[in-house]
Amino acid sequence: MAGDVNLMLDSGAFTLFNAKQNRDWLTLDNYCKYLEQYGSQCEKYVMLDVIGNHEKSKQNYEVMVKRGLSPMFVFTMADDDYSYLKDTVKINRHICVAGGVTSKGKWMKKRFQDVYRHTNGLIHGLGYVAYPSMYQLPLHSVDSSSWVQGAQVYGHIVWFEGKKYAVHRKELLKKNSKMPMGLIKVLEELKITPSDFQKEENHRGSSSIGALLSVLAYVKFQKYSKRLGLDLFLAIANVEQLEYLFFVANEYETGNLTYERWKNYKKIQKQA
């Protein structure tokens, strides 16, 4: 897989902040040691910030820089020290700007514009996947952590045709409901028949129709964004997700992707 992807490494600060289990192993020293060994294999990596503590975050950043690392600085929603931020782009032109998960309105748009105006940096909008503003703002990259959750957790059917569309599966099964033409085309492309779509067992678990459609939609979303000069990163929670993302991308590229091949792949993956 080496050389096949643009890899951005997150620090896990947000996960640490929300963790219910003990994560004593996620320390600044351990993170620095990991980056000292593997950091050169990433396109970019994020500093280990401390959510809600600006001073401690800056201390962590400065320790990382002193150890010879070049992390992306995280500019949080409450941070307004543009002078300090401007200094960080001398170390790494890439900047993480937080807030995109919870805010996608005018304030967030101005935030990106202000950061760019002060730094001329390469901005990564954390969690900012908002059409069409993600292509209109001075953003270099964004990321999505919901690329599988929508289907597997909430039952959404997702497809891509110039933009990402989503509808709850139950809406499609209502009497007299009309399936969107874009979705029909994708189902036909994957050789999913109306009978397949109606079967409840085809909508359960990670091998579901919804899961496949969601992964494929985001693969197309990534390629579309790349052509427009924006990198869309997908947050990977485990090796399994990485493997089936590669499977879908490669099968689609070669024209071999079908729902039947997806189910067989997931069956083999589960047995491995």
BAFI-3210 file (N, C-alpha, C; in Angstrom, 3 decimals, decimal comma, padded with zeros to 6 digits):
// residues 272
n [1|2|3|4|5|6|7|8|9|10|11|12|13|14|15|16|17|18|19|20|21|22|23|24|25|26|27|28|29|30|31|32|33|34|35|36|37|38|39|40|41|42|43|44|45|46|47|48|49|50|51|52|53|54|55|56|57|58|59|60|61|62|63|64|65|66|67|68|69|70|71|72|73|74|75|76|77|78|79|80|81|82|83|84|85|86|87|88|89|90|91|92|93|94|95|96|97|98|99|100|101|102|103|104|105|106|107|108|109|110|111|112|113|114|115|116|117|118|119|120|121|122|123|124|125|126|127|128|129|130|131|132|133|134|135|136|137|138|139|140|141|142|143|144|145|146|147|148|149|150|151|152|153|154|155|156|157|158|159|160|161|162|163|164|165|166|167|168|169|170|171|172|173|174|175|176|177|178|179|180|181|182|183|184|185|186|187|188|189|190|191|192|193|194|195|196|197|198|199|200|201|202|203|204|205|206|207|208|209|210|211|212|213|214|215|216|217|218|219|220|221|222|223|224|225|226|227|228|229|230|231|232|233|234|235|236|237|238|239|240|241|242|243|244|245|246|247|248|249|250|251|252|253|254|255|256|257|258|259|260|261|262|263|264|265|266|267|268|269|270|271|272]
n.u [000,816|002,152|002,838|000,459|-001,460|-002,377|-001,291|-002,373|-001,570|-003,271|-003,235|-004,752|-005,795|-008,424|-009,811|-008,608|-009,516|-012,235|-012,281|-013,407|-012,082|-008,958|-006,180|-003,373|-001,103|-001,026|000,896|002,791|005,528|005,564|004,164|005,868|008,103|007,047|006,580|009,161|010,150|008,329|007,255|008,232|007,058|004,576|002,345|001,686|001,475|-000,336|-000,030|000,128|-002,342|-003,922|-007,081|-009,052|-007,082|-005,026|-002,440|-001,030|-001,212|000,350|002,792|003,226|003,429|005,774|007,644|007,614|008,617|011,190|012,250|012,844|010,745|008,056|005,230|001,721|000,201|-002,507|-005,198|-007,488|-011,064|-011,350|-009,020|-007,096|-004,642|-003,020|-000,484|001,243|000,379|001,178|003,909|004,107|003,776|006,217|007,508|005,869|003,862|001,304|-001,763|-003,957|-007,274|-009,671|-013,159|-014,875|-016,547|-018,685|-019,513|-020,617|-021,339|-021,471|-019,601|-017,591|-016,690|-015,602|-013,608|-011,775|-011,001|-009,805|-007,637|-006,169|-005,619|-003,920|-001,761|-001,233|-001,148|-001,383|-004,388|-006,011|-009,219|-010,639|-012,872|-014,537|-016,706|-018,493|-020,702|-021,333|-019,153|-016,720|-015,166|-014,955|-013,683|-010,444|-009,067|-006,884|-007,119|-009,524|-011,380|-013,211|-015,009|-017,269|-017,764|-018,385|-020,110|-022,647|-024,017|-023,732|-024,454|-026,647|-028,297|-028,315|-028,563|-026,182|-024,902|-022,938|-022,919|-021,524|-021,986|-022,412|-025,076|-027,680|-030,050|-032,457|-032,845|-035,392|-037,063|-036,937|-038,310|-040,915|-044,380|-045,154|-042,881|-040,228|-037,295|-034,240|-032,757|-029,973|-029,171|-030,364|-028,822|-026,341|-026,937|-027,584|-025,120|-023,633|-024,817|-027,066|-030,145|-033,695|-034,961|-032,815|-032,318|-034,582|-034,425|-034,086|-031,852|-029,743|-029,110|-027,735|-025,070|-021,475|-021,185|-023,255|-025,541|-025,784|-023,350|-021,444|-022,283|-021,792|-018,978|-018,121|-019,251|-017,740|-015,193|-015,511|-016,107|-013,694|-011,989|-013,225|-012,947|-010,177|-009,601|-010,518|-008,661|-008,640|-007,865|-009,465|-009,555|-010,116|-011,077|-009,554|-010,382|-009,446|-007,478|-009,051|-010,976|-009,314|-008,416|-010,824|-011,524|-009,482|-010,051|-012,582|-011,924|-009,952|-011,319|-013,375|-011,944|-010,953|-013,245|-014,617|-016,242|-018,894|-021,930|-022,048|-019,370|-018,374|-019,730|-018,632|-015,964|-016,076|-016,896|-014,703|-012,815|-013,808|-013,408|-010,709]
n.v [-001,202|001,109|004,318|004,550|006,215|009,488|010,312|011,476|012,006|011,911|013,130|012,072|013,536|014,483|012,083|011,151|013,085|012,525|009,925|006,996|004,950|004,102|005,771|005,949|005,477|007,234|009,627|012,688|012,205|009,532|009,869|011,582|009,909|007,963|009,481|010,257|007,916|007,122|009,388|010,546|009,082|010,025|012,372|014,611|015,529|015,903|018,116|017,206|018,359|019,883|019,709|022,481|023,761|026,146|027,089|024,798|023,335|024,859|024,585|021,831|021,812|023,307|021,676|019,487|020,657|021,364|018,855|018,303|017,863|018,507|019,458|019,932|022,839|023,278|025,298|026,384|026,896|028,911|030,268|033,166|034,138|035,305|036,116|034,253|032,020|032,692|032,372|029,628|028,607|028,828|026,622|024,552|024,732|023,824|024,027|023,141|023,886|024,145|023,336|022,796|020,584|021,181|023,694|025,234|027,535|031,118|032,189|030,238|030,141|032,712|032,422|030,596|032,208|034,376|033,120|032,331|034,838|035,964|034,206|032,936|030,243|026,604|025,357|023,032|021,992|020,883|018,297|019,604|019,192|020,444|021,242|023,791|025,154|024,132|023,950|026,540|028,086|029,114|026,464|023,735|021,084|018,749|016,711|013,659|011,883|010,511|008,815|006,124|005,837|006,961|005,112|002,591|003,098|004,831|004,095|005,300|005,762|006,353|008,231|009,466|012,124|014,430|015,843|014,840|012,762|011,803|009,613|008,294|004,796|003,799|005,723|005,236|002,913|003,427|003,493|004,413|005,960|007,513|006,426|008,151|009,047|009,085|007,347|004,995|004,456|003,887|001,582|-000,162|-000,240|-001,616|-003,997|-004,503|-005,632|-004,676|-006,543|-007,459|-005,117|-004,849|-006,842|-007,461|-008,603|-007,776|-005,342|-005,206|-004,883|-004,640|-005,551|-004,674|-003,338|-000,590|000,070|-000,537|001,253|003,683|003,689|003,604|006,000|007,902|007,365|008,207|010,853|011,721|011,552|013,377|015,740|015,934|016,494|019,065|020,330|019,957|018,106|015,368|013,774|010,604|009,524|006,891|004,222|001,707|-001,148|-002,832|-001,127|000,374|-001,609|-002,444|-000,101|000,192|-002,073|-001,484|000,854|-000,095|-002,189|-000,753|000,940|-000,822|-001,684|-003,852|-003,940|-005,169|-005,834|-008,481|-009,316|-007,667|-008,677|-011,262|-010,633|-009,380|-011,529|-013,271|-011,620|-011,474|-014,069|-014,279]
n.w [000,000|000,241|-000,964|-002,291|-001,234|000,063|003,151|006,200|009,477|012,465|015,834|017,889|019,938|020,299|020,552|022,867|024,640|024,777|025,625|027,279|028,334|029,934|028,677|029,022|027,581|025,484|025,249|025,113|024,782|023,822|021,440|020,051|019,783|018,103|015,797|015,206|014,226|012,194|011,009|008,634|006,665|006,259|004,693|006,146|009,620|012,700|015,487|019,005|020,670|023,551|024,408|025,153|026,599|025,969|026,579|027,447|025,122|023,357|024,639|024,273|021,478|021,096|022,350|020,611|018,274|019,135|019,338|016,790|015,046|012,694|013,131|012,255|013,290|015,567|015,311|017,387|018,003|019,886|019,834|019,182|018,590|016,236|015,614|016,803|015,409|012,829|013,031|013,214|010,643|009,540|010,312|009,439|006,671|006,589|008,303|010,910|011,234|013,589|014,293|012,227|012,444|014,134|013,347|010,441|009,275|008,555|010,343|010,521|007,893|007,601|009,457|008,289|006,144|007,481|008,739|006,512|005,389|007,306|007,330|004,882|004,661|004,210|004,565|006,629|007,009|009,766|009,920|008,159|005,883|003,646|001,220|-001,222|-000,215|000,678|-001,551|-002,330|-000,479|000,916|001,205|001,692|002,345|003,739|006,116|006,712|009,130|009,135|007,067|007,025|009,129|008,675|007,087|008,456|011,093|011,128|009,062|006,545|003,019|000,692|-002,036|-004,813|-007,064|-008,470|-006,166|-002,726|-001,853|000,402|001,854|004,097|004,399|004,973|003,934|001,248|001,019|001,450|000,535|-002,766|-002,952|-004,772|-006,231|-006,468|-009,625|-009,844|-007,809|-008,678|-010,948|-009,778|-008,296|-010,371|-011,622|-009,752|-009,882|-008,274|-007,658|-007,651|-006,011|-004,429|-003,017|-001,478|000,404|003,820|005,084|003,552|004,426|006,759|009,062|008,334|005,759|004,282|001,787|002,050|003,330|001,347|-000,690|000,593|001,008|-001,667|-002,595|-001,204|-002,179|-004,826|-004,230|-003,122|-005,391|-007,117|-005,600|-005,528|-008,195|-008,247|-006,757|-004,004|-001,148|000,191|003,112|004,618|007,733|009,331|011,354|011,969|010,855|009,294|008,110|006,457|004,695|003,393|002,176|000,324|-001,189|-002,381|-003,823|-005,621|-006,979|-008,147|-009,813|-011,694|-012,851|-011,832|-009,630|-007,768|-005,919|-005,125|-005,244|-003,233|-000,945|-000,855|-000,455|002,083|003,596|003,427|004,611|007,200|008,062|008,108]
ca.u [000,000|003,038|002,813|-000,864|-002,374|-001,895|-001,539|-002,294|-001,621|-003,838|-002,575|-005,645|-006,130|-009,877|-010,175|-008,146|-010,384|-013,546|-012,114|-013,974|-011,096|-007,652|-005,267|-002,119|-000,042|-001,001|001,614|003,568|006,797|005,311|003,782|007,088|008,926|006,415|006,809|010,596|010,379|007,457|006,727|008,673|006,233|003,286|002,347|001,696|000,975|-000,905|000,535|-000,697|-002,859|-004,704|-008,345|-009,471|-005,932|-004,172|-001,041|-000,455|-001,112|001,528|003,965|003,408|003,898|007,167|008,454|007,711|009,525|012,542|012,711|013,145|009,551|007,381|003,787|000,711|-000,343|-003,972|-005,779|-008,803|-012,116|-011,212|-007,686|-007,054|-003,259|-002,577|000,958|001,856|000,024|002,010|005,237|004,069|003,877|007,637|007,872|005,038|002,862|-000,014|-002,374|-005,257|-008,220|-010,747|-014,495|-015,686|-017,525|-019,862|-019,903|-020,404|-021,973|-020,669|-018,457|-016,536|-016,148|-014,733|-012,457|-010,822|-010,494|-008,913|-006,393|-005,425|-005,161|-002,816|-000,637|-001,040|-000,808|-002,180|-005,336|-006,807|-010,445|-010,962|-014,274|-015,328|-017,162|-019,702|-020,815|-020,120|-018,172|-015,415|-014,421|-014,915|-012,839|-009,010|-008,750|-006,014|-007,635|-010,554|-011,478|-014,516|-014,999|-018,611|-017,898|-019,009|-021,094|-023,972|-024,657|-023,740|-025,063|-027,913|-029,110|-028,401|-028,116|-025,367|-024,313|-022,259|-023,047|-021,165|-022,034|-022,838|-026,484|-027,996|-031,449|-032,627|-033,363|-036,833|-037,755|-036,989|-039,194|-042,294|-045,272|-045,164|-041,631|-039,477|-035,856|-033,528|-032,134|-028,550|-029,046|-030,704|-027,657|-025,301|-027,400|-027,429|-023,680|-023,144|-025,639|-027,986|-031,500|-034,732|-035,177|-031,683|-032,458|-035,724|-034,140|-033,596|-030,517|-028,738|-028,928|-027,216|-023,642|-020,493|-021,251|-024,548|-025,589|-025,514|-021,920|-020,753|-022,616|-021,140|-017,547|-017,972|-019,569|-016,620|-014,092|-015,819|-016,029|-012,271|-011,450|-013,815|-012,313|-008,780|-009,581|-010,771|-007,556|-008,873|-007,665|-010,464|-009,036|-011,103|-010,524|-009,536|-010,400|-008,752|-006,898|-010,138|-011,533|-008,328|-008,395|-011,980|-011,469|-008,615|-010,767|-013,597|-011,253|-009,280|-012,318|-014,094|-011,008|-010,813|-014,564|-015,056|-016,959|-020,308|-022,335|-021,708|-017,934|-018,243|-020,160|-017,637|-014,760|-016,319|-016,955|-013,313|-012,163|-014,287|-012,840|-009,236]
ca.v [000,000|002,262|005,132|004,541|007,170|010,629|009,950|012,510|011,337|012,709|012,831|011,377|014,411|014,518|010,758|011,126|013,982|011,890|008,500|006,467|004,014|004,664|005,851|006,488|005,282|008,349|010,739|013,497|011,527|008,373|010,355|012,076|008,748|007,343|010,346|010,214|006,696|006,949|010,663|010,834|008,315|010,708|013,662|015,601|015,002|016,938|018,219|016,680|019,483|019,557|020,397|023,369|024,319|026,748|027,184|023,454|022,955|025,545|023,938|020,569|022,131|023,755|020,490|018,707|021,366|021,242|017,487|018,191|017,496|019,609|019,145|020,931|023,493|023,244|026,590|026,031|027,885|030,015|030,857|034,360|034,602|035,162|036,326|032,946|031,145|033,062|031,782|028,162|028,230|028,769|025,232|023,721|025,604|023,241|024,415|022,561|024,854|023,368|023,913|022,402|019,542|021,765|024,966|025,311|028,773|032,276|032,390|029,297|030,567|033,864|031,909|030,094|033,347|035,144|032,360|032,418|036,222|036,226|033,271|032,385|028,838|025,545|025,121|021,808|022,224|019,677|017,902|020,541|018,662|021,227|021,585|023,831|026,085|023,489|024,214|027,979|028,702|028,848|025,236|022,783|019,746|018,568|015,291|013,141|010,695|009,928|008,167|004,809|005,900|007,273|003,882|001,487|003,481|005,549|003,516|006,174|005,315|007,471|008,117|010,687|012,535|015,843|016,126|013,679|012,725|010,772|009,482|007,131|003,652|003,652|006,653|004,621|001,753|003,876|003,328|005,486|006,726|007,405|006,351|009,110|008,448|008,875|006,139|003,865|004,192|003,244|000,223|-000,952|-000,375|-002,619|-005,197|-004,670|-005,651|-004,229|-007,620|-007,394|-003,921|-005,032|-007,853|-006,881|-009,123|-007,052|-004,016|-005,400|-005,059|-003,956|-006,041|-004,248|-002,511|000,782|000,230|-000,493|002,502|004,784|003,657|003,987|007,420|008,711|007,175|009,132|012,191|012,017|011,770|014,622|016,827|016,021|017,186|020,482|020,864|019,804|016,746|014,898|012,652|009,796|009,088|005,433|003,819|000,438|-001,723|-003,385|-000,054|000,701|-002,693|-002,460|001,109|-000,167|-003,047|-000,791|001,768|-000,864|-002,897|000,234|001,437|-001,840|-001,985|-005,168|-003,839|-005,526|-006,139|-009,875|-009,356|-007,011|-009,624|-012,338|-010,050|-009,176|-012,866|-013,731|-010,736|-011,865|-015,381|-014,183]
ca.w [000,000|000,293|-002,162|-002,909|-000,612|000,833|004,547|007,228|010,777|013,549|017,108|018,811|021,070|020,475|021,069|024,258|025,415|024,937|025,938|028,512|028,860|030,267|027,537|029,545|026,600|024,542|025,865|024,171|024,511|022,963|020,116|019,412|019,418|016,934|014,644|014,891|013,464|011,029|010,520|007,265|005,737|006,154|004,007|007,213|010,888|013,563|016,832|020,094|021,440|024,750|024,169|026,235|027,312|024,945|027,014|027,416|023,711|022,809|025,232|023,553|020,135|021,166|022,653|019,377|017,362|019,688|019,070|015,374|014,300|011,996|013,191|011,907|014,470|015,635|015,669|017,918|017,807|020,843|019,685|018,342|018,542|014,850|015,570|017,083|014,296|011,677|013,254|013,039|009,227|009,201|010,592|008,555|006,036|006,810|009,576|011,225|011,794|014,207|014,349|011,083|012,777|014,790|012,740|008,994|008,844|008,153|011,247|010,152|006,600|007,872|010,208|007,301|005,369|008,357|008,912|005,248|005,225|008,230|007,219|003,538|004,889|003,592|005,650|006,722|007,760|010,534|009,888|007,359|004,601|003,402|-000,200|-002,061|000,350|000,835|-002,780|-002,564|000,541|000,737|001,919|001,002|002,619|004,767|006,454|007,130|009,990|009,061|005,762|007,213|010,208|008,164|006,609|009,411|012,370|010,983|008,000|005,379|001,706|000,221|-003,361|-005,243|-008,461|-008,437|-004,734|-001,956|-001,485|001,396|002,235|004,963|003,641|005,196|003,044|-000,078|001,068|001,649|-000,610|-003,762|-002,965|-006,016|-006,027|-007,324|-010,788|-009,580|-006,991|-009,557|-011,799|-008,965|-007,985|-011,598|-011,828|-008,797|-010,100|-007,147|-008,203|-006,700|-005,039|-003,487|-002,179|-000,580|001,430|005,064|005,431|002,772|005,024|008,117|009,262|007,496|004,381|003,766|000,586|002,474|003,604|000,059|-001,364|001,285|000,693|-003,068|-002,719|-000,724|-003,131|-005,923|-003,629|-003,041|-006,733|-007,592|-004,850|-005,957|-009,488|-007,979|-005,974|-002,562|-000,631|001,157|003,882|005,322|009,018|009,422|012,758|012,158|009,643|008,493|007,300|005,427|003,711|002,501|001,367|-000,803|-002,017|-003,177|-004,757|-006,666|-007,773|-008,946|-010,829|-012,741|-013,393|-011,359|-008,361|-007,686|-004,546|-004,856|-004,938|-001,932|000,095|-000,776|000,146|003,505|004,206|003,545|005,586|008,533|008,396|008,214]
c.u [000,858|003,001|001,459|-001,798|-001,627|-002,279|-001,333|-002,493|-002,154|-003,229|-003,432|-006,053|-007,627|-010,380|-009,796|-009,078|-011,726|-013,483|-012,740|-013,015|-009,791|-006,748|-003,945|-000,968|000,057|-000,416|002,379|004,864|006,603|004,948|005,009|007,989|008,368|006,710|008,282|010,930|009,586|006,959|007,081|007,839|004,841|003,436|002,430|001,142|000,632|-000,195|-000,405|-001,148|-003,606|-005,983|-008,768|-008,333|-004,921|-002,698|-000,346|-000,277|000,130|002,813|004,269|003,980|005,388|008,111|008,667|008,678|010,971|013,121|012,931|011,966|008,900|005,873|002,923|000,188|-001,862|-004,477|-007,227|-009,794|-011,953|-009,884|-007,743|-005,652|-002,690|-001,069|001,697|001,599|000,908|003,413|005,237|004,207|005,315|008,175|007,147|003,925|001,442|-000,507|-003,704|-006,140|-009,440|-012,084|-015,429|-016,719|-018,816|-020,362|-019,585|-021,009|-020,978|-019,439|-017,290|-015,891|-015,192|-013,474|-011,380|-010,189|-009,509|-007,573|-005,535|-004,844|-003,956|-001,582|-000,271|-000,665|-001,715|-003,122|-006,027|-008,012|-010,874|-012,469|-015,152|-015,618|-018,515|-019,707|-021,703|-018,973|-016,792|-014,540|-014,226|-013,975|-011,361|-008,554|-007,866|-006,523|-008,699|-010,583|-012,885|-014,321|-016,335|-018,829|-018,452|-020,132|-022,510|-024,732|-024,814|-024,446|-026,480|-028,785|-029,270|-027,921|-027,444|-024,892|-023,751|-022,487|-022,813|-021,213|-022,553|-024,316|-026,702|-029,486|-031,583|-033,306|-034,873|-037,644|-037,925|-037,972|-040,654|-043,103|-045,271|-043,903|-040,888|-037,987|-035,158|-032,779|-030,647|-028,306|-029,358|-029,501|-026,555|-025,684|-027,256|-025,956|-023,096|-023,922|-026,495|-029,404|-032,489|-035,015|-034,072|-031,882|-033,572|-035,413|-033,484|-032,178|-029,407|-028,468|-028,441|-025,706|-022,765|-020,469|-022,544|-024,418|-025,240|-024,040|-021,138|-021,018|-021,895|-019,649|-017,319|-018,240|-018,389|-015,359|-014,280|-015,673|-014,569|-011,693|-011,951|-013,126|-010,870|-008,668|-009,806|-009,720|-007,718|-008,673|-008,727|-009,918|-010,193|-010,465|-010,673|-009,420|-009,614|-008,259|-007,989|-010,738|-010,590|-008,344|-009,624|-012,131|-010,608|-009,332|-011,753|-012,940|-010,634|-010,274|-013,093|-013,225|-010,892|-012,147|-015,139|-015,952|-018,437|-020,640|-021,960|-020,240|-017,657|-018,614|-019,136|-016,357|-014,940|-016,388|-015,564|-012,574|-012,549|-013,665|-011,335|-008,782]
c.v [001,264|003,006|005,232|005,623|008,391|010,355|011,149|011,823|012,289|012,251|012,004|012,223|014,429|013,192|010,641|011,939|013,314|010,441|008,141|005,460|004,756|004,638|006,492|006,384|006,440|009,578|011,505|012,793|010,330|008,798|010,859|010,920|008,061|008,163|010,358|008,986|006,661|008,255|010,978|010,091|008,931|011,974|014,787|014,954|016,155|016,936|017,549|017,864|018,973|020,367|021,199|024,015|024,861|026,746|025,827|022,977|023,585|024,949|022,622|020,810|022,488|022,608|019,663|019,347|021,242|019,849|017,240|017,815|018,743|019,374|020,281|021,528|023,450|024,584|026,344|027,185|029,100|030,752|032,075|034,949|034,385|035,367|035,014|031,991|031,419|032,482|030,283|027,752|028,285|027,355|024,288|024,610|025,082|023,588|023,689|023,647|024,085|024,097|023,443|021,337|020,162|023,038|024,981|026,583|029,879|032,466|031,496|029,686|031,745|033,428|031,398|031,247|034,179|034,440|032,459|033,814|036,523|035,375|032,863|030,907|027,888|025,010|023,776|022,103|020,947|019,412|018,775|019,952|019,301|021,685|022,816|024,633|025,462|023,711|025,707|028,708|028,371|027,640|024,346|021,357|019,804|017,085|014,930|011,915|009,967|009,136|006,743|004,851|006,112|006,033|002,859|001,830|004,036|005,043|004,383|005,460|006,516|007,207|009,476|010,925|014,048|016,418|014,879|013,828|011,609|010,798|008,243|006,012|003,512|004,574|006,046|003,454|002,134|003,699|004,597|006,366|006,479|007,422|007,322|008,413|008,175|007,616|004,900|003,473|003,472|001,800|-000,683|-001,228|-001,482|-003,930|-005,543|-004,549|-005,072|-005,276|-007,635|-006,252|-004,078|-005,966|-007,228|-007,336|-008,428|-005,656|-004,121|-005,520|-004,360|-004,442|-005,611|-003,462|-001,067|001,043|000,337|000,830|003,690|004,839|004,114|005,475|008,283|008,522|008,134|010,585|012,628|012,369|013,095|015,818|017,035|016,769|018,691|021,096|020,786|018,351|016,440|013,651|011,933|009,253|007,578|005,025|002,542|-000,094|-002,265|-002,326|000,323|-000,335|-002,658|-001,176|000,872|-001,124|-002,343|000,109|001,008|-001,592|-001,927|000,735|000,462|-002,254|-003,313|-005,121|-004,181|-005,813|-007,573|-010,016|-008,720|-007,968|-010,748|-011,847|-009,902|-010,505|-013,409|-012,919|-011,117|-013,164|-015,312|-013,911]
c.w [000,000|-001,029|-002,821|-002,362|-000,101|002,281|005,461|008,566|011,838|014,868|018,045|019,995|021,350|021,043|022,536|025,153|025,734|025,400|027,277|029,155|029,172|029,038|027,964|028,555|025,604|025,230|024,785|023,793|023,580|021,546|019,355|018,957|018,171|015,675|014,243|014,058|012,159|010,397|009,077|006,224|005,556|005,320|005,032|008,473|011,825|014,921|017,842|020,949|022,666|024,664|025,395|026,996|026,290|025,336|026,963|025,975|023,086|023,372|024,522|022,160|020,149|021,515|021,387|018,395|017,832|019,452|017,580|014,500|013,678|011,973|012,646|013,209|014,409|016,159|016,078|017,751|018,717|020,695|018,770|018,240|017,141|014,705|015,800|015,921|013,085|011,805|012,982|011,581|008,734|009,425|009,639|007,994|006,228|008,209|009,733|011,835|012,289|014,107|013,260|011,367|013,292|014,130|011,254|008,403|008,510|009,037|010,839|008,830|006,781|008,600|009,246|006,520|006,189|008,542|007,651|005,056|006,113|007,939|005,795|003,610|004,135|004,671|005,510|007,585|008,472|010,519|009,009|005,977|004,336|001,954|-000,359|-001,462|000,525|-000,398|-003,036|-001,607|000,304|001,565|001,054|001,177|003,705|005,115|006,886|008,004|009,915|007,773|005,866|008,244|009,686|007,736|007,723|010,716|012,183|009,828|006,769|004,111|001,054|-001,199|-003,769|-006,723|-008,553|-007,044|-004,041|-001,594|-000,459|001,703|003,113|004,181|003,791|004,289|001,662|-000,137|001,302|000,369|-001,463|-003,737|-004,272|-005,727|-006,977|-008,461|-010,566|-008,776|-007,823|-010,417|-011,027|-008,653|-009,213|-011,879|-010,956|-008,878|-008,870|-007,696|-007,194|-005,620|-003,987|-002,496|-001,155|000,585|002,663|005,390|004,668|003,316|006,469|008,100|008,239|006,057|003,696|002,461|000,927|002,718|002,305|-000,655|-000,736|000,961|-000,741|-003,271|-002,304|-001,565|-004,311|-005,464|-003,549|-004,402|-007,313|-006,917|-005,293|-007,280|-009,316|-007,060|-004,474|-002,166|000,414|001,833|004,578|006,595|009,153|010,887|013,016|010,813|008,720|007,575|006,164|004,319|002,810|001,711|000,126|-001,751|-002,944|-004,221|-005,922|-007,573|-008,668|-010,095|-011,997|-013,346|-012,935|-010,123|-008,532|-006,226|-004,175|-004,499|-003,576|-000,799|000,256|-000,119|001,654|004,251|004,429|004,616|007,008|008,999|008,647|009,640]
res [m|a|g|d|v|n|l|m|l|d|s|g|a|f|t|l|f|n|a|k|q|n|r|d|w|l|t|l|d|n|y|c|k|y|l|e|q|y|g|s|q|c|e|k|y|v|m|l|d|v|i|g|n|h|e|k|s|k|q|n|y|e|v|m|v|k|r|g|l|s|p|m|f|v|f|t|m|a|d|d|d|y|s|y|l|k|d|t|v|k|i|n|r|h|i|c|v|a|g|g|v|t|s|k|g|k|w|m|k|k|r|f|q|d|v|y|r|h|t|n|g|l|i|h|g|l|g|y|v|a|y|p|s|m|y|q|l|p|l|h|s|v|d|s|s|s|w|v|q|g|a|q|v|y|g|h|i|v|w|f|e|g|k|k|y|a|v|h|r|k|e|l|l|k|k|n|s|k|m|p|m|g|l|i|k|v|l|e|e|l|k|i|t|p|s|d|f|q|k|e|e|n|h|r|g|s|s|s|i|g|a|l|l|s|v|l|a|y|v|k|f|q|k|y|s|k|r|l|g|l|d|l|f|l|a|i|a|n|v|e|q|l|e|y|l|f|f|v|a|n|e|y|e|t|g|n|l|t|y|e|r|w|k|n|y|k|k|i|q|k|q|a]
***
